[in-house]
Amino acid sequence: MSGNDRKLWGGIAILLVGAVLLFGPVALGLPYEQIVGGVAVLGLAAGAYLVGTAEDGRPV
């Protein structure tokens, strides 16, 4: 597994965890929605960055 594959799958995993953190507390009505939501949004941004830069060439 090359570094690009690790970056891609790591980014996908972070995106999935971020999505669960973003929608889970809201759907279940758990406390601290805003704090968990803020962490989830940062995770989604990091995951999108990793997936976008995983392949060779320009990410845009």
C-alpha distance matrix in Angstrom:
0.0 3.8 6.8 8.1 6.1 6.8 10.2 10.8 10.5 12.2 14.8 15.4 16.0 18.3 20.1 20.8 22.1 24.1 25.6 26.7 28.1 30.0 31.6 31.8 34.6 36.5 36.5 37.5 39.9 38.5 39.8 38.1 36.8 37.0 35.1 32.3 32.4 32.0 29.0 27.5 28.2 26.5 23.4 23.5 23.9 21.0 18.7 20.2 19.6 15.9 15.5 17.9 16.3 12.6 13.3 15.2 18.9 21.3 20.6 24.1
3.8 0.0 3.8 5.4 5.3 6.4 8.7 10.0 10.9 12.2 14.2 15.6 16.6 18.3 20.0 21.4 22.7 24.2 25.9 27.4 28.6 30.1 32.0 32.6 35.2 37.0 37.3 38.5 40.6 39.2 40.2 38.2 36.9 36.7 34.8 32.2 32.1 31.4 28.5 27.2 27.4 25.5 22.7 22.8 22.6 19.6 17.8 18.8 17.7 14.1 14.1 15.9 13.7 10.3 10.8 12.1 15.8 18.3 17.9 21.5
6.8 3.8 0.0 3.8 5.5 5.1 6.1 8.6 10.1 10.3 12.1 14.2 15.2 16.2 18.1 19.9 20.9 22.0 24.1 25.7 26.5 27.9 30.2 30.9 33.2 35.1 35.7 36.9 38.8 37.2 37.9 35.7 34.5 34.0 31.9 29.6 29.5 28.5 25.6 24.6 24.7 22.4 19.9 20.3 19.7 16.5 15.2 16.4 14.7 11.2 12.0 13.7 11.2 8.2 9.7 11.1 14.5 16.5 15.8 19.6
8.1 5.4 3.8 0.0 3.8 5.4 5.0 6.1 8.7 9.7 10.4 12.3 14.2 15.2 16.4 18.4 19.9 20.8 22.5 24.5 25.5 26.5 28.6 29.7 32.2 33.7 34.2 35.8 37.7 36.4 37.3 35.1 33.5 33.0 31.3 28.9 28.3 27.5 24.9 23.5 23.2 21.3 18.9 18.5 17.9 15.2 13.5 13.9 12.6 9.2 9.1 10.6 8.4 4.9 6.1 8.2 11.7 13.5 12.7 16.3
6.1 5.3 5.5 3.8 0.0 3.8 5.4 5.0 6.1 8.3 9.7 10.6 12.2 14.1 15.2 16.6 18.3 19.7 21.1 22.8 24.2 25.5 27.2 28.0 30.8 32.3 32.5 33.9 36.2 35.0 36.2 34.3 32.7 32.6 31.0 28.3 27.8 27.4 24.7 23.0 23.2 21.7 18.8 18.3 18.5 15.9 13.5 14.4 13.9 10.4 9.5 11.9 10.8 7.0 8.3 11.1 14.6 16.3 15.0 18.4
6.8 6.4 5.1 5.4 3.8 0.0 3.8 5.5 5.3 5.8 8.3 9.8 10.4 11.9 14.0 15.3 16.3 17.9 19.8 21.1 22.2 23.8 25.8 26.3 28.8 30.7 31.1 32.2 34.3 32.8 33.8 31.8 30.5 30.5 28.5 25.9 25.8 25.3 22.3 20.9 21.5 19.7 16.6 16.9 17.2 14.2 12.1 13.9 13.3 9.5 9.8 12.7 11.5 8.2 10.7 13.5 16.7 18.0 16.4 19.8
10.2 8.7 6.1 5.0 5.4 3.8 0.0 3.8 5.7 5.1 6.0 8.6 9.9 10.4 12.1 14.2 15.3 16.1 18.1 20.0 20.7 21.9 24.2 25.2 27.5 29.1 29.9 31.2 33.0 31.6 32.4 30.2 28.7 28.2 26.4 24.0 23.6 22.8 20.1 18.7 18.8 16.8 14.2 14.2 14.0 10.9 9.2 10.6 9.6 5.8 6.7 9.4 8.0 5.5 8.8 11.7 14.4 15.1 13.1 16.6
10.8 10.0 8.6 6.1 5.0 5.5 3.8 0.0 3.8 5.5 5.2 6.3 8.7 10.0 10.6 12.5 14.4 15.3 16.6 18.6 20.0 20.9 22.7 23.9 26.6 27.9 28.3 29.9 31.9 31.0 32.1 30.1 28.3 28.0 26.7 24.0 23.2 22.9 20.4 18.4 18.4 17.2 14.3 13.5 13.7 11.5 8.7 9.5 9.6 6.3 4.9 8.1 8.2 5.3 8.0 11.6 14.2 14.8 12.4 15.5
10.5 10.9 10.1 8.7 6.1 5.3 5.7 3.8 0.0 3.8 5.4 5.0 6.1 8.6 9.7 10.5 12.3 14.0 15.3 16.7 18.3 19.7 21.3 21.9 24.8 26.4 26.5 27.8 30.1 29.0 30.4 28.7 27.0 27.3 25.8 22.8 22.5 22.6 19.8 17.7 18.4 17.5 14.1 13.7 14.8 12.6 9.4 11.2 12.1 8.8 7.7 11.4 11.8 9.0 11.6 15.2 17.9 18.6 16.1 18.9
12.2 12.2 10.3 9.7 8.3 5.8 5.1 5.5 3.8 0.0 3.8 5.4 5.1 6.2 8.6 9.9 10.6 12.1 14.2 15.5 16.4 18.1 20.2 20.7 23.1 25.0 25.5 26.6 28.6 27.1 28.1 26.2 24.8 24.8 23.0 20.2 20.2 19.9 16.9 15.3 16.2 14.7 11.3 11.8 12.8 10.0 7.5 10.2 10.7 7.4 8.0 11.6 11.7 9.7 13.1 16.3 18.9 19.1 16.4 19.3
14.8 14.2 12.1 10.4 9.7 8.3 6.0 5.2 5.4 3.8 0.0 3.8 5.4 5.1 6.1 8.7 9.9 10.3 12.2 14.3 15.2 16.1 18.3 19.5 21.9 23.3 24.0 25.5 27.3 26.2 27.1 25.0 23.2 22.9 21.5 18.9 18.2 17.8 15.3 13.3 13.5 12.3 9.2 8.7 9.5 7.2 4.1 6.5 7.5 4.9 5.1 8.7 9.6 8.5 12.0 15.4 17.3 16.9 13.8 16.3
15.4 15.6 14.2 12.3 10.6 9.8 8.6 6.3 5.0 5.4 3.8 0.0 3.8 5.5 5.0 6.3 8.7 9.8 10.6 12.5 14.2 15.1 16.7 17.8 20.6 21.9 22.1 23.7 25.9 25.1 26.5 24.9 22.8 23.1 22.1 19.0 18.2 18.6 16.3 13.6 14.2 14.0 10.6 9.4 11.3 10.0 6.3 8.0 10.2 8.2 6.8 10.4 12.1 10.7 13.5 17.1 19.1 18.8 15.6 17.7
16.0 16.6 15.2 14.2 12.2 10.4 9.9 8.7 6.1 5.1 5.4 3.8 0.0 3.8 5.4 5.1 6.2 8.5 9.9 10.8 12.3 14.1 15.7 16.0 18.7 20.6 20.8 21.9 24.1 22.9 24.4 22.9 21.2 21.8 20.4 17.2 17.1 17.7 14.9 12.5 14.1 13.7 9.9 9.9 12.4 10.7 7.6 10.4 12.4 10.3 10.0 13.6 14.9 13.4 16.5 20.1 22.3 22.0 18.9 21.1
18.3 18.3 16.2 15.2 14.1 11.9 10.4 10.0 8.6 6.2 5.1 5.5 3.8 0.0 3.8 5.4 5.1 6.0 8.5 9.9 10.4 11.9 14.3 14.9 17.1 18.9 19.8 20.9 22.6 21.3 22.2 20.3 18.7 18.8 17.3 14.3 14.1 14.2 11.4 9.3 10.7 9.9 6.2 6.8 9.2 7.4 5.1 8.5 10.4 9.0 9.7 12.9 14.2 13.6 17.0 20.4 22.1 21.4 18.0 20.1
20.1 20.0 18.1 16.4 15.2 14.0 12.1 10.6 9.7 8.6 6.1 5.0 5.4 3.8 0.0 3.8 5.5 5.1 6.1 8.7 9.8 10.3 12.3 13.7 16.2 17.3 18.0 19.8 21.6 20.8 22.0 20.2 18.0 18.1 17.4 14.3 13.2 13.8 11.8 8.8 9.4 9.9 6.7 5.1 8.1 8.0 5.0 7.0 10.0 9.6 9.1 11.9 14.2 13.9 17.0 20.4 21.8 20.7 17.1 18.5
20.8 21.4 19.9 18.4 16.6 15.3 14.2 12.5 10.5 9.9 8.7 6.3 5.1 5.4 3.8 0.0 3.8 5.4 5.1 6.3 8.6 9.8 10.8 11.6 14.6 16.0 16.0 17.5 19.8 19.1 20.9 19.7 17.5 18.5 17.8 14.3 13.7 15.2 13.1 9.8 11.5 12.5 9.2 8.2 11.7 11.5 8.7 10.7 13.7 12.9 12.1 15.2 17.4 16.6 19.5 23.1 24.8 24.0 20.4 21.8
22.1 22.7 20.9 19.9 18.3 16.3 15.3 14.4 12.3 10.6 9.9 8.7 6.2 5.1 5.5 3.8 0.0 3.8 5.5 5.2 6.1 8.5 10.2 10.1 12.6 14.7 15.1 16.0 18.0 16.7 18.2 16.9 15.2 16.2 15.0 11.5 11.7 13.1 10.5 7.8 10.5 11.1 7.8 8.4 11.8 11.3 9.4 12.2 14.7 14.0 14.2 17.2 19.0 18.4 21.7 25.2 26.8 25.9 22.4 24.0
24.1 24.2 22.0 20.8 19.7 17.9 16.1 15.3 14.0 12.1 10.3 9.8 8.5 6.0 5.1 5.4 3.8 0.0 3.8 5.5 5.0 6.0 8.7 9.7 11.6 13.1 14.4 15.8 17.1 16.0 17.0 15.2 13.1 13.5 12.6 9.4 8.6 9.8 7.8 4.5 6.8 8.0 5.2 5.4 9.0 9.4 8.3 10.5 13.1 13.4 13.8 16.2 18.3 18.4 21.7 25.0 26.2 24.7 21.1 22.2
25.6 25.9 24.1 22.5 21.1 19.8 18.1 16.6 15.3 14.2 12.2 10.6 9.9 8.5 6.1 5.1 5.5 3.8 0.0 3.8 5.4 5.0 6.2 8.0 10.7 11.4 11.9 14.0 15.7 15.4 17.1 15.9 13.2 14.1 14.2 10.9 9.4 11.6 10.5 6.8 8.4 10.8 8.6 7.2 10.9 12.2 10.4 11.7 15.0 15.4 14.9 17.2 19.8 19.9 22.8 26.2 27.3 25.8 22.0 22.7
26.7 27.4 25.7 24.5 22.8 21.1 20.0 18.6 16.7 15.5 14.3 12.5 10.8 9.9 8.7 6.3 5.2 5.5 3.8 0.0 3.8 5.4 5.5 5.3 8.4 10.0 10.0 11.3 13.5 12.9 15.0 14.5 12.2 14.0 13.9 10.2 9.9 12.7 11.3 8.1 10.8 13.0 10.6 10.4 14.1 14.8 13.2 15.1 18.1 18.1 17.8 20.4 22.8 22.5 25.5 29.0 30.4 29.1 25.4 26.3
28.1 28.6 26.5 25.5 24.2 22.2 20.7 20.0 18.3 16.4 15.2 14.2 12.3 10.4 9.8 8.6 6.1 5.0 5.4 3.8 0.0 3.8 5.8 5.4 6.8 9.0 10.3 11.1 12.3 11.0 12.3 11.1 9.2 10.7 10.2 6.4 6.7 9.4 8.0 5.5 8.8 10.8 9.1 9.8 13.2 14.0 13.3 15.4 18.0 18.4 18.8 21.2 23.3 23.4 26.7 30.0 31.2 29.7 26.0 26.9
30.0 30.1 27.9 26.5 25.5 23.8 21.9 20.9 19.7 18.1 16.1 15.1 14.1 11.9 10.3 9.8 8.5 6.0 5.0 5.4 3.8 0.0 3.8 5.9 6.9 7.4 9.3 11.2 11.9 11.5 12.6 11.3 8.2 9.3 9.9 6.9 5.0 8.2 8.3 5.3 7.2 10.3 9.6 9.2 12.3 14.1 13.6 14.8 17.7 18.7 18.8 20.7 23.2 23.8 26.8 30.1 30.8 28.9 25.2 25.6
31.6 32.0 30.2 28.6 27.2 25.8 24.2 22.7 21.3 20.2 18.3 16.7 15.7 14.3 12.3 10.8 10.2 8.7 6.2 5.5 5.8 3.8 0.0 3.8 5.9 5.4 6.0 8.6 10.0 10.6 12.7 12.4 9.2 11.2 12.6 9.6 8.1 11.7 12.0 9.0 10.8 14.0 13.0 12.1 15.5 17.3 16.3 17.3 20.5 21.3 20.9 22.9 25.7 26.0 28.8 32.2 33.0 31.2 27.4 27.7
31.8 32.6 30.9 29.7 28.0 26.3 25.2 23.9 21.9 20.7 19.5 17.8 16.0 14.9 13.7 11.6 10.1 9.7 8.0 5.3 5.4 5.9 3.8 0.0 3.8 5.5 5.3 6.1 8.3 8.2 11.0 11.4 9.1 12.0 12.7 9.5 9.5 13.1 12.8 10.4 13.1 15.7 14.4 14.3 17.8 19.0 17.9 19.6 22.6 23.0 22.8 25.1 27.7 27.6 30.6 34.1 35.2 33.7 30.0 30.5
34.6 35.2 33.2 32.2 30.8 28.8 27.5 26.6 24.8 23.1 21.9 20.6 18.7 17.1 16.2 14.6 12.6 11.6 10.7 8.4 6.8 6.9 5.9 3.8 0.0 3.8 5.5 5.2 5.6 4.8 7.2 8.0 5.9 9.4 10.3 7.8 8.4 12.0 12.2 10.8 13.4 16.0 15.4 15.8 19.0 20.3 19.9 21.6 24.3 25.0 25.2 27.4 29.8 30.0 33.1 36.5 37.5 35.8 32.0 32.5
36.5 37.0 35.1 33.7 32.3 30.7 29.1 27.9 26.4 25.0 23.3 21.9 20.6 18.9 17.3 16.0 14.7 13.1 11.4 10.0 9.0 7.4 5.4 5.5 3.8 0.0 3.8 5.5 5.1 6.6 8.7 9.5 6.4 9.4 11.6 9.7 8.9 12.6 13.8 12.1 13.8 17.0 16.8 16.5 19.4 21.4 21.0 22.1 25.0 26.1 26.0 27.8 30.5 31.0 33.9 37.3 37.9 36.0 32.2 32.2
36.5 37.3 35.7 34.2 32.5 31.1 29.9 28.3 26.5 25.5 24.0 22.1 20.8 19.8 18.0 16.0 15.1 14.4 11.9 10.0 10.3 9.3 6.0 5.3 5.5 3.8 0.0 3.8 5.6 8.0 11.1 12.7 10.1 13.2 15.1 12.8 12.1 15.9 16.6 14.4 16.3 19.5 18.8 18.2 21.4 23.3 22.2 23.3 26.5 27.3 26.8 28.8 31.7 31.8 34.6 38.0 38.9 37.2 33.4 33.4
37.5 38.5 36.9 35.8 33.9 32.2 31.2 29.9 27.8 26.6 25.5 23.7 21.9 20.9 19.8 17.5 16.0 15.8 14.0 11.3 11.1 11.2 8.6 6.1 5.2 5.5 3.8 0.0 3.8 5.6 9.3 11.7 10.1 13.8 15.2 12.9 13.4 17.0 17.3 15.7 18.2 21.0 20.1 20.1 23.5 24.9 24.0 25.5 28.6 29.1 28.8 31.1 33.7 33.7 36.6 40.2 41.2 39.6 35.9 36.2
39.9 40.6 38.8 37.7 36.2 34.3 33.0 31.9 30.1 28.6 27.3 25.9 24.1 22.6 21.6 19.8 18.0 17.1 15.7 13.5 12.3 11.9 10.0 8.3 5.6 5.1 5.6 3.8 0.0 3.8 6.7 9.4 8.2 11.7 13.6 12.2 12.7 16.1 17.1 16.0 18.2 21.0 20.8 21.0 24.0 25.7 25.3 26.7 29.5 30.4 30.5 32.5 35.0 35.4 38.4 41.8 42.6 40.8 37.0 37.2
38.5 39.2 37.2 36.4 35.0 32.8 31.6 31.0 29.0 27.1 26.2 25.1 22.9 21.3 20.8 19.1 16.7 16.0 15.4 12.9 11.0 11.5 10.6 8.2 4.8 6.6 8.0 5.6 3.8 0.0 3.8 6.8 6.8 10.5 11.4 10.0 11.5 14.7 15.1 14.6 17.3 19.6 19.3 20.2 23.1 24.3 24.2 26.1 28.6 29.2 29.7 31.9 34.1 34.4 37.7 41.0 42.0 40.3 36.5 37.0
39.8 40.2 37.9 37.3 36.2 33.8 32.4 32.1 30.4 28.1 27.1 26.5 24.4 22.2 22.0 20.9 18.2 17.0 17.1 15.0 12.3 12.6 12.7 11.0 7.2 8.7 11.1 9.3 6.7 3.8 0.0 3.8 5.6 8.6 9.2 9.1 11.0 13.4 14.2 14.7 17.1 19.0 19.3 20.6 23.1 24.3 24.8 26.7 28.8 29.7 30.6 32.6 34.6 35.2 38.5 41.7 42.5 40.6 36.9 37.4
38.1 38.2 35.7 35.1 34.3 31.8 30.2 30.1 28.7 26.2 25.0 24.9 22.9 20.3 20.2 19.7 16.9 15.2 15.9 14.5 11.1 11.3 12.4 11.4 8.0 9.5 12.7 11.7 9.4 6.8 3.8 0.0 3.8 5.6 5.5 6.2 8.4 10.1 11.0 12.2 14.3 15.9 16.6 18.2 20.3 21.5 22.4 24.3 26.1 27.2 28.4 30.2 32.0 32.8 36.2 39.2 39.9 37.9 34.3 34.8
36.8 36.9 34.5 33.5 32.7 30.5 28.7 28.3 27.0 24.8 23.2 22.8 21.2 18.7 18.0 17.5 15.2 13.1 13.2 12.2 9.2 8.2 9.2 9.1 5.9 6.4 10.1 10.1 8.2 6.8 5.6 3.8 0.0 3.8 5.6 5.3 5.8 8.5 10.0 10.2 11.9 14.2 15.0 15.9 18.1 19.8 20.4 21.9 24.0 25.4 26.2 27.8 30.0 30.9 34.1 37.2 37.8 35.6 31.9 32.2
37.0 36.7 34.0 33.0 32.6 30.5 28.2 28.0 27.3 24.8 22.9 23.1 21.8 18.8 18.1 18.5 16.2 13.5 14.1 14.0 10.7 9.3 11.2 12.0 9.4 9.4 13.2 13.8 11.7 10.5 8.6 5.6 3.8 0.0 3.8 5.6 4.9 6.1 8.7 9.6 10.4 12.4 14.1 15.0 16.5 18.4 19.7 20.9 22.6 24.4 25.5 26.7 28.7 30.1 33.3 36.1 36.4 34.0 30.5 30.6
35.1 34.8 31.9 31.3 31.0 28.5 26.4 26.7 25.8 23.0 21.5 22.1 20.4 17.3 17.4 17.8 15.0 12.6 14.2 13.9 10.2 9.9 12.6 12.7 10.3 11.6 15.1 15.2 13.6 11.4 9.2 5.5 5.6 3.8 0.0 3.8 5.4 5.2 6.4 8.6 10.1 11.0 12.5 14.4 15.7 16.9 18.5 20.2 21.6 23.0 24.6 26.0 27.6 28.8 32.2 34.9 35.5 33.3 29.8 30.4
32.3 32.2 29.6 28.9 28.3 25.9 24.0 24.0 22.8 20.2 18.9 19.0 17.2 14.3 14.3 14.3 11.5 9.4 10.9 10.2 6.4 6.9 9.6 9.5 7.8 9.7 12.8 12.9 12.2 10.0 9.1 6.2 5.3 5.6 3.8 0.0 3.8 5.4 5.2 6.1 8.7 10.0 10.4 12.2 14.3 15.3 16.2 18.2 19.9 20.9 22.2 24.0 25.8 26.6 30.0 33.0 33.8 31.9 28.3 29.1
32.4 32.1 29.5 28.3 27.8 25.8 23.6 23.2 22.5 20.2 18.2 18.2 17.1 14.1 13.2 13.7 11.7 8.6 9.4 9.9 6.7 5.0 8.1 9.5 8.4 8.9 12.1 13.4 12.7 11.5 11.0 8.4 5.8 4.9 5.4 3.8 0.0 3.8 5.5 4.9 6.2 8.7 9.7 10.3 12.3 14.2 15.0 16.3 18.3 19.9 20.8 22.2 24.3 25.5 28.7 31.6 32.1 29.9 26.2 26.6
32.0 31.4 28.5 27.5 27.4 25.3 22.8 22.9 22.6 19.9 17.8 18.6 17.7 14.2 13.8 15.2 13.1 9.8 11.6 12.7 9.4 8.2 11.7 13.1 12.0 12.6 15.9 17.0 16.1 14.7 13.4 10.1 8.5 6.1 5.2 5.4 3.8 0.0 3.8 5.4 5.2 6.4 8.7 10.0 10.8 12.6 14.3 15.5 16.8 18.7 20.2 21.2 23.0 24.5 27.8 30.4 30.7 28.4 24.9 25.3
29.0 28.5 25.6 24.9 24.7 22.3 20.1 20.4 19.8 16.9 15.3 16.3 14.9 11.4 11.8 13.1 10.5 7.8 10.5 11.3 8.0 8.3 12.0 12.8 12.2 13.8 16.6 17.3 17.1 15.1 14.2 11.0 10.0 8.7 6.4 5.2 5.5 3.8 0.0 3.8 5.5 5.2 6.2 8.7 10.0 10.6 12.2 14.3 15.4 16.6 18.4 19.9 21.3 22.4 25.9 28.6 29.3 27.4 23.9 24.9
27.5 27.2 24.6 23.5 23.0 20.9 18.7 18.4 17.7 15.3 13.3 13.6 12.5 9.3 8.8 9.8 7.8 4.5 6.8 8.1 5.5 5.3 9.0 10.4 10.8 12.1 14.4 15.7 16.0 14.6 14.7 12.2 10.2 9.6 8.6 6.1 4.9 5.4 3.8 0.0 3.8 5.4 4.9 6.1 8.6 9.8 10.3 12.1 14.1 15.2 16.3 18.0 19.9 20.8 24.1 27.1 27.9 26.0 22.4 23.2
28.2 27.4 24.7 23.2 23.2 21.5 18.8 18.4 18.4 16.2 13.5 14.2 14.1 10.7 9.4 11.5 10.5 6.8 8.4 10.8 8.8 7.2 10.8 13.1 13.4 13.8 16.3 18.2 18.2 17.3 17.1 14.3 11.9 10.4 10.1 8.7 6.2 5.2 5.5 3.8 0.0 3.8 5.3 5.0 6.2 8.6 9.8 10.5 12.3 14.3 15.3 16.3 18.4 19.9 23.0 25.7 26.0 23.8 20.1 20.5
26.5 25.5 22.4 21.3 21.7 19.7 16.8 17.2 17.5 14.7 12.3 14.0 13.7 9.9 9.9 12.5 11.1 8.0 10.8 13.0 10.8 10.3 14.0 15.7 16.0 17.0 19.5 21.0 21.0 19.6 19.0 15.9 14.2 12.4 11.0 10.0 8.7 6.4 5.2 5.4 3.8 0.0 3.8 5.4 5.1 6.2 8.6 9.9 10.6 12.4 14.3 15.3 16.7 18.3 21.6 24.1 24.5 22.4 19.0 19.9
23.4 22.7 19.9 18.9 18.8 16.6 14.2 14.3 14.1 11.3 9.2 10.6 9.9 6.2 6.7 9.2 7.8 5.2 8.6 10.6 9.1 9.6 13.0 14.4 15.4 16.8 18.8 20.1 20.8 19.3 19.3 16.6 15.0 14.1 12.5 10.4 9.7 8.7 6.2 4.9 5.3 3.8 0.0 3.8 5.4 5.1 6.0 8.5 9.8 10.5 12.2 14.0 15.4 16.3 19.8 22.6 23.5 21.9 18.4 19.8
23.5 22.8 20.3 18.5 18.3 16.9 14.2 13.5 13.7 11.8 8.7 9.4 9.9 6.8 5.1 8.2 8.4 5.4 7.2 10.4 9.8 9.2 12.1 14.3 15.8 16.5 18.2 20.1 21.0 20.2 20.6 18.2 15.9 15.0 14.4 12.2 10.3 10.0 8.7 6.1 5.0 5.4 3.8 0.0 3.8 5.5 5.1 6.1 8.5 9.9 10.5 12.0 14.2 15.3 18.4 21.3 22.0 20.1 16.4 17.3
23.9 22.6 19.7 17.9 18.5 17.2 14.0 13.7 14.8 12.8 9.5 11.3 12.4 9.2 8.1 11.7 11.8 9.0 10.9 14.1 13.2 12.3 15.5 17.8 19.0 19.4 21.4 23.5 24.0 23.1 23.1 20.3 18.1 16.5 15.7 14.3 12.3 10.8 10.0 8.6 6.2 5.1 5.4 3.8 0.0 3.8 5.5 5.2 6.2 8.7 10.0 10.5 12.3 14.2 17.2 19.7 19.9 17.7 14.1 14.9
21.0 19.6 16.5 15.2 15.9 14.2 10.9 11.5 12.6 10.0 7.2 10.0 10.7 7.4 8.0 11.5 11.3 9.4 12.2 14.8 14.0 14.1 17.3 19.0 20.3 21.4 23.3 24.9 25.7 24.3 24.3 21.5 19.8 18.4 16.9 15.3 14.2 12.6 10.6 9.8 8.6 6.2 5.1 5.5 3.8 0.0 3.8 5.5 5.1 6.2 8.7 9.8 10.7 12.1 15.5 18.1 18.8 17.1 13.8 15.6
18.7 17.8 15.2 13.5 13.5 12.1 9.2 8.7 9.4 7.5 4.1 6.3 7.6 5.1 5.0 8.7 9.4 8.3 10.4 13.2 13.3 13.6 16.3 17.9 19.9 21.0 22.2 24.0 25.3 24.2 24.8 22.4 20.4 19.7 18.5 16.2 15.0 14.3 12.2 10.3 9.8 8.6 6.0 5.1 5.5 3.8 0.0 3.8 5.4 5.1 6.2 8.4 10.0 10.5 13.9 16.9 18.1 16.8 13.3 15.2
20.2 18.8 16.4 13.9 14.4 13.9 10.6 9.5 11.2 10.2 6.5 8.0 10.4 8.5 7.0 10.7 12.2 10.5 11.7 15.1 15.4 14.8 17.3 19.6 21.6 22.1 23.3 25.5 26.7 26.1 26.7 24.3 21.9 20.9 20.2 18.2 16.3 15.5 14.3 12.1 10.5 9.9 8.5 6.1 5.2 5.5 3.8 0.0 3.8 5.5 5.2 5.9 8.5 9.9 12.6 15.5 16.0 14.3 10.5 11.8
19.6 17.7 14.7 12.6 13.9 13.3 9.6 9.6 12.1 10.7 7.5 10.2 12.4 10.4 10.0 13.7 14.7 13.1 15.0 18.1 18.0 17.7 20.5 22.6 24.3 25.0 26.5 28.6 29.5 28.6 28.8 26.1 24.0 22.6 21.6 19.9 18.3 16.8 15.4 14.1 12.3 10.6 9.8 8.5 6.2 5.1 5.4 3.8 0.0 3.8 5.5 5.1 6.1 8.4 11.3 13.6 13.9 12.1 8.8 10.7
15.9 14.1 11.2 9.2 10.4 9.5 5.8 6.3 8.8 7.4 4.9 8.2 10.3 9.0 9.6 12.9 14.0 13.4 15.4 18.1 18.4 18.7 21.3 23.0 25.0 26.1 27.3 29.1 30.4 29.2 29.7 27.2 25.4 24.4 23.0 20.9 19.9 18.7 16.6 15.2 14.3 12.4 10.5 9.9 8.7 6.2 5.1 5.5 3.8 0.0 3.8 5.5 5.4 5.9 9.4 12.2 13.5 12.8 9.8 12.6
15.5 14.1 12.0 9.1 9.5 9.8 6.7 4.9 7.7 8.0 5.1 6.8 10.0 9.7 9.1 12.1 14.2 13.8 14.9 17.8 18.8 18.8 20.9 22.8 25.2 26.0 26.8 28.8 30.5 29.7 30.6 28.4 26.2 25.5 24.6 22.2 20.8 20.2 18.4 16.3 15.3 14.3 12.2 10.5 10.0 8.7 6.2 5.2 5.5 3.8 0.0 3.8 5.6 5.2 8.0 11.3 12.7 12.1 8.9 11.5
17.9 15.9 13.7 10.6 11.9 12.7 9.4 8.1 11.4 11.6 8.7 10.4 13.6 12.9 11.9 15.2 17.2 16.2 17.2 20.4 21.2 20.7 22.9 25.1 27.4 27.8 28.8 31.1 32.5 31.9 32.6 30.2 27.8 26.7 26.0 24.0 22.2 21.2 19.9 18.0 16.3 15.3 14.0 12.0 10.5 9.8 8.4 5.9 5.1 5.5 3.8 0.0 3.8 5.7 7.3 9.8 10.1 8.8 5.3 7.7
16.3 13.7 11.2 8.4 10.8 11.5 8.0 8.2 11.8 11.7 9.6 12.1 14.9 14.2 14.2 17.4 19.0 18.3 19.8 22.8 23.3 23.2 25.7 27.7 29.8 30.5 31.7 33.7 35.0 34.1 34.6 32.0 30.0 28.7 27.6 25.8 24.3 23.0 21.3 19.9 18.4 16.7 15.4 14.2 12.3 10.7 10.0 8.5 6.1 5.4 5.6 3.8 0.0 3.8 5.7 7.5 8.2 7.6 5.3 8.9
12.6 10.3 8.2 4.9 7.0 8.2 5.5 5.3 9.0 9.7 8.5 10.7 13.4 13.6 13.9 16.6 18.4 18.4 19.9 22.5 23.4 23.8 26.0 27.6 30.0 31.0 31.8 33.7 35.4 34.4 35.2 32.8 30.9 30.1 28.8 26.6 25.5 24.5 22.4 20.8 19.9 18.3 16.3 15.3 14.2 12.1 10.5 9.9 8.4 5.9 5.2 5.7 3.8 0.0 3.8 6.8 9.2 9.9 8.2 11.8
13.3 10.8 9.7 6.1 8.3 10.7 8.8 8.0 11.6 13.1 12.0 13.5 16.5 17.0 17.0 19.5 21.7 21.7 22.8 25.5 26.7 26.8 28.8 30.6 33.1 33.9 34.6 36.6 38.4 37.7 38.5 36.2 34.1 33.3 32.2 30.0 28.7 27.8 25.9 24.1 23.0 21.6 19.8 18.4 17.2 15.5 13.9 12.6 11.3 9.4 8.0 7.3 5.7 3.8 0.0 3.8 6.5 8.3 7.7 11.0
15.2 12.1 11.1 8.2 11.1 13.5 11.7 11.6 15.2 16.3 15.4 17.1 20.1 20.4 20.4 23.1 25.2 25.0 26.2 29.0 30.0 30.1 32.2 34.1 36.5 37.3 38.0 40.2 41.8 41.0 41.7 39.2 37.2 36.1 34.9 33.0 31.6 30.4 28.6 27.1 25.7 24.1 22.6 21.3 19.7 18.1 16.9 15.5 13.6 12.2 11.3 9.8 7.5 6.8 3.8 0.0 3.8 6.8 8.1 11.3
18.9 15.8 14.5 11.7 14.6 16.7 14.4 14.2 17.9 18.9 17.3 19.1 22.3 22.1 21.8 24.8 26.8 26.2 27.3 30.4 31.2 30.8 33.0 35.2 37.5 37.9 38.9 41.2 42.6 42.0 42.5 39.9 37.8 36.4 35.5 33.8 32.1 30.7 29.3 27.9 26.0 24.5 23.5 22.0 19.9 18.8 18.1 16.0 13.9 13.5 12.7 10.1 8.2 9.2 6.5 3.8 0.0 3.8 6.5 8.9
21.3 18.3 16.5 13.5 16.3 18.0 15.1 14.8 18.6 19.1 16.9 18.8 22.0 21.4 20.7 24.0 25.9 24.7 25.8 29.1 29.7 28.9 31.2 33.7 35.8 36.0 37.2 39.6 40.8 40.3 40.6 37.9 35.6 34.0 33.3 31.9 29.9 28.4 27.4 26.0 23.8 22.4 21.9 20.1 17.7 17.1 16.8 14.3 12.1 12.8 12.1 8.8 7.6 9.9 8.3 6.8 3.8 0.0 3.8 5.6
20.6 17.9 15.8 12.7 15.0 16.4 13.1 12.4 16.1 16.4 13.8 15.6 18.9 18.0 17.1 20.4 22.4 21.1 22.0 25.4 26.0 25.2 27.4 30.0 32.0 32.2 33.4 35.9 37.0 36.5 36.9 34.3 31.9 30.5 29.8 28.3 26.2 24.9 23.9 22.4 20.1 19.0 18.4 16.4 14.1 13.8 13.3 10.5 8.8 9.8 8.9 5.3 5.3 8.2 7.7 8.1 6.5 3.8 0.0 3.8
24.1 21.5 19.6 16.3 18.4 19.8 16.6 15.5 18.9 19.3 16.3 17.7 21.1 20.1 18.5 21.8 24.0 22.2 22.7 26.3 26.9 25.6 27.7 30.5 32.5 32.2 33.4 36.2 37.2 37.0 37.4 34.8 32.2 30.6 30.4 29.1 26.6 25.3 24.9 23.2 20.5 19.9 19.8 17.3 14.9 15.6 15.2 11.8 10.7 12.6 11.5 7.7 8.9 11.8 11.0 11.3 8.9 5.6 3.8 0.0
